[in-house]
Amino acid sequence: MGGDEGERPTRPCRWCDAPVVQPSSRWRRRNYCGKSHRRRFRILRAVLEFLDW
């Protein structure tokens, strides 16, 4: 009794282009393959914003 029909869609990680399995919920998207890549992207974005790049 579940709506899991085989493989879930994947999309590339924004940091390293590794395939990221998407959750079954259509309201959430995963853009990163791990927490460390999400943190790195946020830090990089904050630094670029601070430097007004």
C-alpha positions in Angstrom: 0.0 0.0 0.0 2.2 2.8 -1.2 2.6 5.1 -4.2 6.2 4.1 -5.0 6.3 3.0 -8.6 9.9 1.9 -9.1 12.5 4.6 -9.7 12.2 8.2 -8.5 13.2 11.1 -10.7 16.7 12.5 -10.2 18.2 15.9 -10.8 21.9 17.0 -10.7 23.4 18.4 -7.5 24.0 22.2 -7.9 27.5 21.8 -6.5 29.0 18.6 -8.0 26.4 17.4 -10.6 25.9 14.1 -8.9 22.3 12.7 -9.4 20.1 13.5 -6.4 17.0 11.3 -5.9 13.9 13.5 -5.4 11.4 12.9 -2.7 8.0 11.5 -3.6 6.3 14.8 -2.5 5.8 17.1 -5.4 6.1 20.2 -3.1 9.8 19.6 -2.1 12.9 19.5 -4.3 16.4 18.5 -3.4 19.0 20.5 -5.1 22.1 19.1 -3.3 23.4 15.6 -2.7 24.3 16.3 0.9 24.2 18.8 3.7 27.8 19.8 3.3 27.2 20.9 -0.3 24.1 22.9 0.7 26.2 24.6 3.4 29.0 25.4 0.9 26.6 26.9 -1.6 25.0 29.1 1.1 28.4 30.3 2.4 29.6 31.0 -1.1 26.4 33.0 -1.9 26.7 34.9 1.4 30.4 35.8 0.7 29.5 37.0 -2.8 26.6 39.0 -1.5 28.9 40.6 1.2 31.5 41.5 -1.5 28.6 42.9 -3.6 29.7 40.8 -6.6 
